Amino acid sequence: MKCAWLVVRSLWELVRYDVMIRLFGFRRVLRSAAGARRQAPAPEPDFENHVRDAQNWALSLYWKRVFCLQRSVALARVLRGGGLDAHIVIGCRPEPFTSHAWVEIDGRVVNDSPAFPKLLYVLERI
């Protein structure tokens, strides 16, 4: 039951991002993500893994392509809602240009390759 709720919550956050980006733009999405911190009880030990699995299910059910920023914002909001201090990190490399977003908890990448912080310059940590 809890896993099903996390899948629904993850789907909601993906939809929420799409609506906010269309109506209010990129800056408002980032401000909203930065303000999404609230106090919650300490999560159960496997909460991070359950949320990651739930987001993978939600991504497979979502009807359109999801890019790294949308995925990271949605994941961070669900993790924060469960009491974890998740940060959205946006990085880039100038030549050849590439950019990427990922989520970190205590400096550890949770939804992507741990190599990204070493390969890209961090532009923003939200």
A tleap script that builds the chain and sets N, CA, C and O, in Angstrom:
source leaprc.protein.ff14SB
mol = sequence {
  NMET LYS CYS ALA TRP LEU VAL VAL ARG SER
  LEU TRP GLU LEU VAL ARG TYR ASP VAL MET
  ILE ARG LEU PHE GLY PHE ARG ARG VAL LEU
  ARG SER ALA ALA GLY ALA ARG ARG GLN ALA
  PRO ALA PRO GLU PRO ASP PHE GLU ASN HIE
  VAL ARG ASP ALA GLN ASN TRP ALA LEU SER
  LEU TYR TRP LYS ARG VAL PHE CYS LEU GLN
  ARG SER VAL ALA LEU ALA ARG VAL LEU ARG
  GLY GLY GLY LEU ASP ALA HIE ILE VAL ILE
  GLY CYS ARG PRO GLU PRO PHE THR SER HIE
  ALA TRP VAL GLU ILE ASP GLY ARG VAL VAL
  ASN ASP SER PRO ALA PHE PRO LYS LEU LEU
  TYR VAL LEU GLU ARG CILE
}
set mol.1.N position { 0.824 -1.200 0.000 }
set mol.1.CA position { 0.000 0.000 0.000 }
set mol.1.C position { 0.862 1.256 0.000 }
set mol.1.O position { 0.595 2.204 -0.738 }
set mol.2.N position { 1.910 1.253 0.844 }
set mol.2.CA position { 2.777 2.419 0.928 }
set mol.2.C position { 3.483 2.670 -0.403 }
set mol.2.O position { 3.624 3.816 -0.829 }
set mol.3.N position { 3.922 1.599 -1.055 }
set mol.3.CA position { 4.589 1.737 -2.343 }
set mol.3.C position { 3.642 2.332 -3.382 }
set mol.3.O position { 4.045 3.179 -4.180 }
set mol.4.N position { 2.401 1.895 -3.372 }
set mol.4.CA position { 1.406 2.446 -4.314 }
set mol.4.C position { 1.217 3.935 -4.065 }
set mol.4.O position { 1.115 4.718 -5.010 }
set mol.5.N position { 1.171 4.326 -2.799 }
set mol.5.CA position { 1.027 5.750 -2.480 }
set mol.5.C position { 2.236 6.542 -2.988 }
set mol.5.O position { 2.073 7.654 -3.492 }
set mol.6.N position { 3.438 5.989 -2.864 }
set mol.6.CA position { 4.637 6.679 -3.347 }
set mol.6.C position { 4.634 6.807 -4.873 }
set mol.6.O position { 5.109 7.809 -5.408 }
set mol.7.N position { 4.108 5.810 -5.572 }
set mol.7.CA position { 3.991 5.902 -7.035 }
set mol.7.C position { 3.019 7.021 -7.402 }
set mol.7.O position { 3.301 7.824 -8.291 }
set mol.8.N position { 1.880 7.075 -6.721 }
set mol.8.CA position { 0.898 8.145 -6.979 }
set mol.8.C position { 1.506 9.503 -6.671 }
set mol.8.O position { 1.338 10.448 -7.442 }
set mol.9.N position { 2.207 9.608 -5.558 }
set mol.9.CA position { 2.842 10.882 -5.186 }
set mol.9.C position { 3.885 11.286 -6.220 }
set mol.9.O position { 3.980 12.461 -6.577 }
set mol.10.N position { 4.666 10.330 -6.703 }
set mol.10.CA position { 5.674 10.611 -7.729 }
set mol.10.C position { 5.027 11.064 -9.029 }
set mol.10.O position { 5.502 12.001 -9.672 }
set mol.11.N position { 3.941 10.396 -9.417 }
set mol.11.CA position { 3.206 10.828 -10.616 }
set mol.11.C position { 2.668 12.245 -10.443 }
set mol.11.O position { 2.757 13.063 -11.359 }
set mol.12.N position { 2.113 12.534 -9.272 }
set mol.12.CA position { 1.596 13.876 -8.992 }
set mol.12.C position { 2.696 14.926 -9.138 }
set mol.12.O position { 2.457 15.989 -9.712 }
set mol.13.N position { 3.890 14.648 -8.630 }
set mol.13.CA position { 4.985 15.616 -8.707 }
set mol.13.C position { 5.445 15.821 -10.151 }
set mol.13.O position { 5.834 16.930 -10.515 }
set mol.14.N position { 5.409 14.779 -10.975 }
set mol.14.CA position { 5.750 14.934 -12.392 }
set mol.14.C position { 4.733 15.829 -13.102 }
set mol.14.O position { 5.101 16.705 -13.884 }
set mol.15.N position { 3.452 15.597 -12.820 }
set mol.15.CA position { 2.387 16.430 -13.411 }
set mol.15.C position { 2.504 17.860 -12.905 }
set mol.15.O position { 2.387 18.809 -13.679 }
set mol.16.N position { 2.733 18.012 -11.616 }
set mol.16.CA position { 2.851 19.335 -11.002 }
set mol.16.C position { 3.952 20.150 -11.682 }
set mol.16.O position { 3.768 21.332 -11.974 }
set mol.17.N position { 5.099 19.509 -11.933 }
set mol.17.CA position { 6.205 20.179 -12.609 }
set mol.17.C position { 5.771 20.661 -13.992 }
set mol.17.O position { 6.003 21.815 -14.352 }
set mol.18.N position { 5.138 19.773 -14.769 }
set mol.18.CA position { 4.697 20.144 -16.119 }
set mol.18.C position { 3.758 21.348 -16.095 }
set mol.18.O position { 3.894 22.265 -16.905 }
set mol.19.N position { 2.821 21.338 -15.180 }
set mol.19.CA position { 1.863 22.447 -15.090 }
set mol.19.C position { 2.574 23.731 -14.683 }
set mol.19.O position { 2.353 24.781 -15.286 }
set mol.20.N position { 3.421 23.654 -13.673 }
set mol.20.CA position { 4.111 24.860 -13.190 }
set mol.20.C position { 5.059 25.442 -14.235 }
set mol.20.O position { 5.142 26.662 -14.376 }
set mol.21.N position { 5.770 24.596 -14.962 }
set mol.21.CA position { 6.715 25.106 -15.959 }
set mol.21.C position { 5.971 25.812 -17.085 }
set mol.21.O position { 6.447 26.817 -17.613 }
set mol.22.N position { 4.805 25.289 -17.453 }
set mol.22.CA position { 4.012 25.924 -18.524 }
set mol.22.C position { 3.368 27.221 -18.070 }
set mol.22.O position { 3.345 28.199 -18.816 }
set mol.23.N position { 2.849 27.235 -16.862 }
set mol.23.CA position { 2.138 28.423 -16.386 }
set mol.23.C position { 3.062 29.516 -15.848 }
set mol.23.O position { 2.809 30.702 -16.060 }
set mol.24.N position { 4.127 29.122 -15.154 }
set mol.24.CA position { 4.917 30.111 -14.429 }
set mol.24.C position { 6.375 30.200 -14.855 }
set mol.24.O position { 7.035 31.190 -14.538 }
set mol.25.N position { 6.902 29.208 -15.558 }
set mol.25.CA position { 8.279 29.260 -16.027 }
set mol.25.C position { 9.290 28.620 -15.090 }
set mol.25.O position { 8.971 28.182 -13.984 }
set mol.26.N position { 10.510 28.587 -15.577 }
set mol.26.CA position { 11.618 27.898 -14.918 }
set mol.26.C position { 11.945 28.491 -13.549 }
set mol.26.O position { 12.117 27.749 -12.582 }
set mol.27.N position { 12.032 29.802 -13.456 }
set mol.27.CA position { 12.410 30.425 -12.176 }
set mol.27.C position { 11.421 30.084 -11.069 }
set mol.27.O position { 11.818 29.809 -9.937 }
set mol.28.N position { 10.148 30.103 -11.394 }
set mol.28.CA position { 9.131 29.806 -10.385 }
set mol.28.C position { 9.206 28.347 -9.929 }
set mol.28.O position { 8.993 28.047 -8.754 }
set mol.29.N position { 9.507 27.447 -10.862 }
set mol.29.CA position { 9.663 26.035 -10.500 }
set mol.29.C position { 10.819 25.878 -9.519 }
set mol.29.O position { 10.698 25.166 -8.522 }
set mol.30.N position { 11.942 26.543 -9.800 }
set mol.30.CA position { 13.091 26.435 -8.903 }
set mol.30.C position { 12.813 27.069 -7.552 }
set mol.30.O position { 13.219 26.528 -6.523 }
set mol.31.N position { 12.122 28.217 -7.534 }
set mol.31.CA position { 11.763 28.836 -6.249 }
set mol.31.C position { 10.845 27.925 -5.459 }
set mol.31.O position { 10.994 27.785 -4.245 }
set mol.32.N position { 9.900 27.308 -6.140 }
set mol.32.CA position { 8.981 26.386 -5.481 }
set mol.32.C position { 9.727 25.178 -4.926 }
set mol.32.O position { 9.446 24.725 -3.816 }
set mol.33.N position { 10.676 24.661 -5.698 }
set mol.33.CA position { 11.456 23.511 -5.240 }
set mol.33.C position { 12.316 23.881 -4.040 }
set mol.33.O position { 12.485 23.077 -3.124 }
set mol.34.N position { 12.855 25.083 -4.040 }
set mol.34.CA position { 13.691 25.531 -2.921 }
set mol.34.C position { 12.860 25.710 -1.658 }
set mol.34.O position { 13.361 25.493 -0.555 }
set mol.35.N position { 11.617 26.098 -1.803 }
set mol.35.CA position { 10.760 26.321 -0.646 }
set mol.35.C position { 10.027 25.089 -0.175 }
set mol.35.O position { 9.192 25.181 0.725 }
set mol.36.N position { 10.309 23.945 -0.750 }
set mol.36.CA position { 9.564 22.722 -0.431 }
set mol.36.C position { 10.120 21.975 0.773 }
set mol.36.O position { 9.805 20.801 0.967 }
set mol.37.N position { 10.923 22.618 1.568 }
set mol.37.CA position { 11.483 21.951 2.752 }
set mol.37.C position { 10.538 22.116 3.932 }
set mol.37.O position { 10.072 23.218 4.224 }
set mol.38.N position { 10.265 21.017 4.598 }
set mol.38.CA position { 9.444 21.086 5.803 }
set mol.38.C position { 9.898 20.001 6.756 }
set mol.38.O position { 10.481 18.994 6.351 }
set mol.39.N position { 9.626 20.220 8.000 }
set mol.39.CA position { 10.022 19.248 9.000 }
set mol.39.C position { 9.089 18.038 8.932 }
set mol.39.O position { 7.869 18.184 8.858 }
set mol.40.N position { 9.662 16.886 8.957 }
set mol.40.CA position { 8.893 15.646 8.967 }
set mol.40.C position { 9.621 14.679 9.899 }
set mol.40.O position { 10.816 14.835 10.150 }
set mol.41.N position { 8.908 13.696 10.403 }
set mol.41.CA position { 9.581 12.715 11.257 }
set mol.41.C position { 10.663 11.972 10.477 }
set mol.41.O position { 10.614 11.907 9.249 }
set mol.42.N position { 11.619 11.425 11.177 }
set mol.42.CA position { 12.690 10.669 10.534 }
set mol.42.C position { 12.086 9.514 9.736 }
set mol.42.O position { 11.235 8.783 10.245 }
set mol.43.N position { 12.525 9.349 8.490 }
set mol.43.CA position { 11.956 8.284 7.657 }
set mol.43.C position { 12.461 6.906 8.069 }
set mol.43.O position { 13.457 6.777 8.781 }
set mol.44.N position { 11.760 5.896 7.612 }
set mol.44.CA position { 12.214 4.523 7.850 }
set mol.44.C position { 13.515 4.298 7.081 }
set mol.44.O position { 13.794 5.029 6.131 }
set mol.45.N position { 14.307 3.318 7.465 }
set mol.45.CA position { 15.642 3.134 6.872 }
set mol.45.C position { 15.653 2.966 5.352 }
set mol.45.O position { 16.566 3.466 4.696 }
set mol.46.N position { 14.680 2.287 4.783 }
set mol.46.CA position { 14.664 2.030 3.332 }
set mol.46.C position { 13.833 3.040 2.545 }
set mol.46.O position { 13.546 2.811 1.370 }
set mol.47.N position { 13.445 4.135 3.159 }
set mol.47.CA position { 12.550 5.093 2.506 }
set mol.47.C position { 13.124 5.604 1.183 }
set mol.47.O position { 12.406 5.692 0.187 }
set mol.48.N position { 14.401 5.937 1.171 }
set mol.48.CA position { 15.040 6.447 -0.055 }
set mol.48.C position { 14.908 5.446 -1.199 }
set mol.48.O position { 14.578 5.825 -2.323 }
set mol.49.N position { 15.161 4.181 -0.918 }
set mol.49.CA position { 15.053 3.144 -1.959 }
set mol.49.C position { 13.613 2.974 -2.423 }
set mol.49.O position { 13.360 2.797 -3.615 }
set mol.50.N position { 12.665 3.027 -1.484 }
set mol.50.CA position { 11.250 2.905 -1.861 }
set mol.50.C position { 10.826 4.061 -2.768 }
set mol.50.O position { 10.088 3.859 -3.733 }
set mol.51.N position { 11.287 5.249 -2.462 }
set mol.51.CA position { 10.933 6.417 -3.281 }
set mol.51.C position { 11.562 6.292 -4.664 }
set mol.51.O position { 10.911 6.582 -5.668 }
set mol.52.N position { 12.808 5.869 -4.725 }
set mol.52.CA position { 13.468 5.692 -6.034 }
set mol.52.C position { 12.735 4.657 -6.876 }
set mol.52.O position { 12.518 4.870 -8.068 }
set mol.53.N position { 12.350 3.536 -6.266 }
set mol.53.CA position { 11.596 2.505 -6.990 }
set mol.53.C position { 10.241 3.035 -7.447 }
set mol.53.O position { 9.813 2.784 -8.573 }
set mol.54.N position { 9.573 3.769 -6.564 }
set mol.54.CA position { 8.260 4.332 -6.910 }
set mol.54.C position { 8.389 5.313 -8.066 }
set mol.54.O position { 7.539 5.341 -8.956 }
set mol.55.N position { 9.458 6.125 -8.059 }
set mol.55.CA position { 9.609 7.066 -9.164 }
set mol.55.C position { 9.867 6.328 -10.474 }
set mol.55.O position { 9.378 6.750 -11.522 }
set mol.56.N position { 10.616 5.250 -10.434 }
set mol.56.CA position { 10.836 4.460 -11.657 }
set mol.56.C position { 9.511 3.927 -12.206 }
set mol.56.O position { 9.291 3.936 -13.417 }
set mol.57.N position { 8.634 3.466 -11.320 }
set mol.57.CA position { 7.297 3.032 -11.760 }
set mol.57.C position { 6.528 4.213 -12.350 }
set mol.57.O position { 5.912 4.091 -13.409 }
set mol.58.N position { 6.565 5.344 -11.667 }
set mol.58.CA position { 5.842 6.527 -12.141 }
set mol.58.C position { 6.365 6.964 -13.504 }
set mol.58.O position { 5.583 7.339 -14.377 }
set mol.59.N position { 7.678 6.918 -13.691 }
set mol.59.CA position { 8.257 7.302 -14.981 }
set mol.59.C position { 7.809 6.365 -16.100 }
set mol.59.O position { 7.618 6.796 -17.237 }
set mol.60.N position { 7.645 5.087 -15.776 }
set mol.60.CA position { 7.186 4.142 -16.800 }
set mol.60.C position { 5.712 4.347 -17.133 }
set mol.60.O position { 5.269 3.986 -18.223 }
set mol.61.N position { 4.950 4.920 -16.207 }
set mol.61.CA position { 3.531 5.180 -16.437 }
set mol.61.C position { 3.265 6.557 -17.039 }
set mol.61.O position { 2.194 6.795 -17.597 }
set mol.62.N position { 4.231 7.459 -16.929 }
set mol.62.CA position { 4.016 8.840 -17.390 }
set mol.62.C position { 3.918 8.860 -18.904 }
set mol.62.O position { 4.647 8.135 -19.581 }
set mol.63.N position { 3.043 9.667 -19.437 }
set mol.63.CA position { 2.699 9.630 -20.850 }
set mol.63.C position { 3.634 10.435 -21.744 }
set mol.63.O position { 3.482 10.392 -22.965 }
set mol.64.N position { 4.588 11.162 -21.189 }
set mol.64.CA position { 5.516 11.907 -22.028 }
set mol.64.C position { 6.929 11.765 -21.507 }
set mol.64.O position { 7.159 11.290 -20.395 }
set mol.65.N position { 7.866 12.184 -22.331 }
set mol.65.CA position { 9.273 12.072 -21.963 }
set mol.65.C position { 9.589 13.000 -20.785 }
set mol.65.O position { 9.142 14.146 -20.743 }
set mol.66.N position { 10.357 12.488 -19.844 }
set mol.66.CA position { 10.730 13.252 -18.656 }
set mol.66.C position { 12.236 13.482 -18.706 }
set mol.66.O position { 13.017 12.539 -18.830 }
set mol.67.N position { 12.629 14.747 -18.607 }
set mol.67.CA position { 14.046 15.091 -18.616 }
set mol.67.C position { 14.589 15.142 -17.194 }
set mol.67.O position { 13.833 15.061 -16.226 }
set mol.68.N position { 15.890 15.276 -17.080 }
set mol.68.CA position { 16.565 15.154 -15.780 }
set mol.68.C position { 16.093 16.181 -14.754 }
set mol.68.O position { 15.974 15.840 -13.577 }
set mol.69.N position { 15.821 17.415 -15.149 }
set mol.69.CA position { 15.397 18.414 -14.170 }
set mol.69.C position { 14.027 18.076 -13.594 }
set mol.69.O position { 13.828 18.157 -12.382 }
set mol.70.N position { 13.089 17.699 -14.446 }
set mol.70.CA position { 11.753 17.330 -13.972 }
set mol.70.C position { 11.834 16.129 -13.035 }
set mol.70.O position { 11.202 16.105 -11.979 }
set mol.71.N position { 12.610 15.150 -13.433 }
set mol.71.CA position { 12.771 13.940 -12.616 }
set mol.71.C position { 13.390 14.282 -11.261 }
set mol.71.O position { 12.970 13.758 -10.229 }
set mol.72.N position { 14.386 15.160 -11.270 }
set mol.72.CA position { 15.079 15.522 -10.034 }
set mol.72.C position { 14.206 16.364 -9.109 }
set mol.72.O position { 14.199 16.150 -7.897 }
set mol.73.N position { 13.473 17.314 -9.671 }
set mol.73.CA position { 12.577 18.135 -8.847 }
set mol.73.C position { 11.515 17.253 -8.202 }
set mol.73.O position { 11.245 17.375 -7.007 }
set mol.74.N position { 10.917 16.372 -8.987 }
set mol.74.CA position { 9.870 15.490 -8.452 }
set mol.74.C position { 10.423 14.573 -7.361 }
set mol.74.O position { 9.794 14.400 -6.318 }
set mol.75.N position { 11.589 13.991 -7.597 }
set mol.75.CA position { 12.192 13.092 -6.609 }
set mol.75.C position { 12.536 13.835 -5.324 }
set mol.75.O position { 12.259 13.348 -4.228 }
set mol.76.N position { 13.136 15.005 -5.457 }
set mol.76.CA position { 13.522 15.777 -4.272 }
set mol.76.C position { 12.300 16.156 -3.443 }
set mol.76.O position { 12.352 16.105 -2.214 }
set mol.77.N position { 11.200 16.535 -4.094 }
set mol.77.CA position { 9.996 16.923 -3.351 }
set mol.77.C position { 9.421 15.738 -2.570 }
set mol.77.O position { 8.966 15.907 -1.439 }
set mol.78.N position { 9.438 14.550 -3.162 }
set mol.78.CA position { 8.918 13.368 -2.458 }
set mol.78.C position { 9.856 12.995 -1.302 }
set mol.78.O position { 9.392 12.682 -0.206 }
set mol.79.N position { 11.157 13.028 -1.540 }
set mol.79.CA position { 12.114 12.707 -0.481 }
set mol.79.C position { 12.011 13.706 0.672 }
set mol.79.O position { 12.038 13.310 1.837 }
set mol.80.N position { 11.892 14.991 0.357 }
set mol.80.CA position { 11.755 16.011 1.398 }
set mol.80.C position { 10.465 15.832 2.179 }
set mol.80.O position { 10.429 16.029 3.394 }
set mol.81.N position { 9.404 15.456 1.469 }
set mol.81.CA position { 8.133 15.208 2.140 }
set mol.81.C position { 8.221 14.067 3.135 }
set mol.81.O position { 7.448 14.004 4.091 }
set mol.82.N position { 9.164 13.166 2.909 }
set mol.82.CA position { 9.363 12.041 3.818 }
set mol.82.C position { 10.398 12.299 4.895 }
set mol.82.O position { 10.702 11.411 5.691 }
set mol.83.N position { 10.942 13.508 4.927 }
set mol.83.CA position { 11.864 13.869 5.994 }
set mol.83.C position { 13.340 13.835 5.640 }
set mol.83.O position { 14.177 14.060 6.513 }
set mol.84.N position { 13.685 13.563 4.394 }
set mol.84.CA position { 15.096 13.556 3.998 }
set mol.84.C position { 15.491 14.921 3.443 }
set mol.84.O position { 14.684 15.594 2.802 }
set mol.85.N position { 16.726 15.324 3.692 }
set mol.85.CA position { 17.232 16.619 3.230 }
set mol.85.C position { 17.847 16.456 1.842 }
set mol.85.O position { 19.068 16.389 1.698 }
set mol.86.N position { 16.990 16.393 0.826 }
set mol.86.CA position { 17.427 16.179 -0.550 }
set mol.86.C position { 17.688 17.517 -1.230 }
set mol.86.O position { 16.944 18.477 -1.031 }
set mol.87.N position { 18.744 17.574 -2.030 }
set mol.87.CA position { 19.109 18.784 -2.767 }
set mol.87.C position { 19.110 18.500 -4.262 }
set mol.87.O position { 19.617 17.471 -4.709 }
set mol.88.N position { 18.540 19.413 -5.023 }
set mol.88.CA position { 18.596 19.348 -6.480 }
set mol.88.C position { 19.873 20.054 -6.892 }
set mol.88.O position { 20.131 21.179 -6.466 }
set mol.89.N position { 20.672 19.396 -7.720 }
set mol.89.CA position { 21.935 19.972 -8.179 }
set mol.89.C position { 21.873 20.081 -9.704 }
set mol.89.O position { 21.503 19.135 -10.399 }
set mol.90.N position { 22.247 21.262 -10.201 }
set mol.90.CA position { 22.285 21.498 -11.647 }
set mol.90.C position { 23.727 21.794 -12.009 }
set mol.90.O position { 24.356 22.673 -11.418 }
set mol.91.N position { 24.255 21.057 -12.987 }
set mol.91.CA position { 25.635 21.243 -13.402 }
set mol.91.C position { 25.768 21.305 -14.902 }
set mol.91.O position { 24.859 20.924 -15.639 }
set mol.92.N position { 26.932 21.798 -15.355 }
set mol.92.CA position { 27.185 21.851 -16.798 }
set mol.92.C position { 28.673 21.710 -17.073 }
set mol.92.O position { 29.513 21.841 -16.183 }
set mol.93.N position { 28.966 21.440 -18.326 }
set mol.93.CA position { 30.336 21.424 -18.838 }
set mol.93.C position { 30.329 22.316 -20.074 }
set mol.93.O position { 29.484 22.140 -20.952 }
set mol.94.N position { 31.267 23.281 -20.160 }
set mol.94.CA position { 31.221 24.230 -21.274 }
set mol.94.C position { 31.571 23.642 -22.635 }
set mol.94.O position { 30.920 23.973 -23.626 }
set mol.95.N position { 32.596 22.766 -22.711 }
set mol.95.CA position { 32.984 22.242 -24.018 }
set mol.95.C position { 33.256 20.755 -23.949 }
set mol.95.O position { 34.080 20.333 -23.138 }
set mol.96.N position { 32.624 19.967 -24.735 }
set mol.96.CA position { 31.393 20.271 -25.467 }
set mol.96.C position { 30.265 20.478 -24.464 }
set mol.96.O position { 30.187 19.800 -23.440 }
set mol.97.N position { 29.405 21.417 -24.779 }
set mol.97.CA position { 28.388 21.802 -23.805 }
set mol.97.C position { 27.460 20.631 -23.482 }
set mol.97.O position { 26.952 19.938 -24.363 }
set mol.98.N position { 27.268 20.449 -22.197 }
set mol.98.CA position { 26.271 19.500 -21.701 }
set mol.98.C position { 25.819 19.983 -20.329 }
set mol.98.O position { 26.577 20.625 -19.603 }
set mol.99.N position { 24.606 19.673 -19.993 }
set mol.99.CA position { 24.096 20.029 -18.666 }
set mol.99.C position { 23.285 18.861 -18.131 }
set mol.99.O position { 22.818 18.004 -18.881 }
set mol.100.N position { 23.132 18.850 -16.809 }
set mol.100.CA position { 22.411 17.745 -16.187 }
set mol.100.C position { 21.951 18.160 -14.798 }
set mol.100.O position { 22.546 19.043 -14.180 }
set mol.101.N position { 20.904 17.528 -14.313 }
set mol.101.CA position { 20.402 17.757 -12.956 }
set mol.101.C position { 20.289 16.404 -12.263 }
set mol.101.O position { 19.942 15.397 -12.879 }
set mol.102.N position { 20.593 16.406 -10.963 }
set mol.102.CA position { 20.499 15.189 -10.163 }
set mol.102.C position { 20.137 15.563 -8.734 }
set mol.102.O position { 20.065 16.744 -8.395 }
set mol.103.N position { 19.910 14.561 -7.901 }
set mol.103.CA position { 19.541 14.779 -6.503 }
set mol.103.C position { 20.643 14.213 -5.611 }
set mol.103.O position { 21.173 13.130 -5.856 }
set mol.104.N position { 20.972 14.981 -4.563 }
set mol.104.CA position { 21.960 14.531 -3.583 }
set mol.104.C position { 21.362 14.569 -2.183 }
set mol.104.O position { 20.541 15.429 -1.864 }
set mol.105.N position { 21.786 13.629 -1.365 }
set mol.105.CA position { 21.499 13.630 0.074 }
set mol.105.C position { 22.846 13.489 0.770 }
set mol.105.O position { 23.580 12.528 0.538 }
set mol.106.N position { 23.158 14.447 1.617 }
set mol.106.CA position { 24.446 14.458 2.331 }
set mol.106.C position { 25.630 14.343 1.375 }
set mol.106.O position { 26.606 13.654 1.675 }
set mol.107.N position { 25.549 15.018 0.220 }
set mol.107.CA position { 26.641 15.010 -0.749 }
set mol.107.C position { 26.740 13.751 -1.592 }
set mol.107.O position { 27.684 13.608 -2.369 }
set mol.108.N position { 25.802 12.844 -1.459 }
set mol.108.CA position { 25.795 11.571 -2.189 }
set mol.108.C position { 24.700 11.608 -3.257 }
set mol.108.O position { 23.543 11.905 -2.960 }
set mol.109.N position { 25.076 11.305 -4.496 }
set mol.109.CA position { 24.111 11.282 -5.595 }
set mol.109.C position { 23.180 10.092 -5.396 }
set mol.109.O position { 23.634 8.964 -5.201 }
set mol.110.N position { 21.851 10.353 -5.446 }
set mol.110.CA position { 20.904 9.265 -5.169 }
set mol.110.C position { 20.136 8.776 -6.397 }
set mol.110.O position { 19.576 7.680 -6.367 }
set mol.111.N position { 20.096 9.558 -7.473 }
set mol.111.CA position { 19.276 9.129 -8.607 }
set mol.111.C position { 20.048 9.057 -9.917 }
set mol.111.O position { 19.442 9.020 -10.988 }
set mol.112.N position { 21.348 9.036 -9.848 }
set mol.112.CA position { 22.131 9.052 -11.077 }
set mol.112.C position { 23.533 8.541 -10.814 }
set mol.112.O position { 23.819 7.998 -9.747 }
set mol.113.N position { 24.398 8.717 -11.786 }
set mol.113.CA position { 25.783 8.290 -11.643 }
set mol.113.C position { 26.532 9.185 -10.655 }
set mol.113.O position { 26.397 10.407 -10.711 }
set mol.114.N position { 27.307 8.604 -9.767 }
set mol.114.CA position { 28.086 9.414 -8.831 }
set mol.114.C position { 29.217 10.186 -9.516 }
set mol.114.O position { 29.894 10.981 -8.864 }
set mol.115.N position { 29.432 9.967 -10.810 }
set mol.115.CA position { 30.495 10.665 -11.538 }
set mol.115.C position { 30.109 12.096 -11.910 }
set mol.115.O position { 30.990 12.923 -12.145 }
set mol.116.N position { 28.814 12.406 -11.967 }
set mol.116.CA position { 28.400 13.739 -12.428 }
set mol.116.C position { 29.019 14.892 -11.637 }
set mol.116.O position { 29.457 15.861 -12.257 }
set mol.117.N position { 29.079 14.843 -10.316 }
set mol.117.CA position { 29.692 15.976 -9.598 }
set mol.117.C position { 31.164 16.183 -9.961 }
set mol.117.O position { 31.681 17.294 -9.841 }
set mol.118.N position { 31.835 15.127 -10.402 }
set mol.118.CA position { 33.243 15.252 -10.795 }
set mol.118.C position { 33.400 15.730 -12.232 }
set mol.118.O position { 34.407 16.352 -12.571 }
set mol.119.N position { 32.414 15.446 -13.078 }
set mol.119.CA position { 32.511 15.778 -14.506 }
set mol.119.C position { 31.935 17.145 -14.859 }
set mol.119.O position { 32.312 17.733 -15.874 }
set mol.120.N position { 31.027 17.655 -14.032 }
set mol.120.CA position { 30.326 18.905 -14.357 }
set mol.120.C position { 30.573 19.958 -13.301 }
set mol.120.O position { 30.757 19.642 -12.126 }
set mol.121.N position { 30.575 21.215 -13.721 }
set mol.121.CA position { 30.627 22.334 -12.780 }
set mol.121.C position { 29.250 22.513 -12.179 }
set mol.121.O position { 28.257 22.568 -12.905 }
set mol.122.N position { 29.178 22.605 -10.881 }
set mol.122.CA position { 27.882 22.803 -10.216 }
set mol.122.C position { 27.474 24.272 -10.367 }
set mol.122.O position { 28.190 25.174 -9.932 }
set mol.123.N position { 26.325 24.492 -10.983 }
set mol.123.CA position { 25.794 25.841 -11.173 }
set mol.123.C position { 24.867 26.252 -10.053 }
set mol.123.O position { 24.855 27.407 -9.628 }
set mol.124.N position { 24.090 25.294 -9.579 }
set mol.124.CA position { 23.060 25.600 -8.575 }
set mol.124.C position { 22.832 24.371 -7.715 }
set mol.124.O position { 22.810 23.239 -8.198 }
set mol.125.N position { 22.662 24.629 -6.425 }
set mol.125.CA position { 22.306 23.564 -5.481 }
set mol.125.C position { 21.086 24.070 -4.727 }
set mol.125.O position { 21.170 25.042 -3.977 }
set mol.126.N position { 19.952 23.405 -4.929 }
set mol.126.CA position { 18.684 23.887 -4.380 }
set mol.126.C position { 18.217 22.931 -3.295 }
set mol.126.O position { 17.163 23.146 -2.695 }
savepdb mol mol.pdb
quit
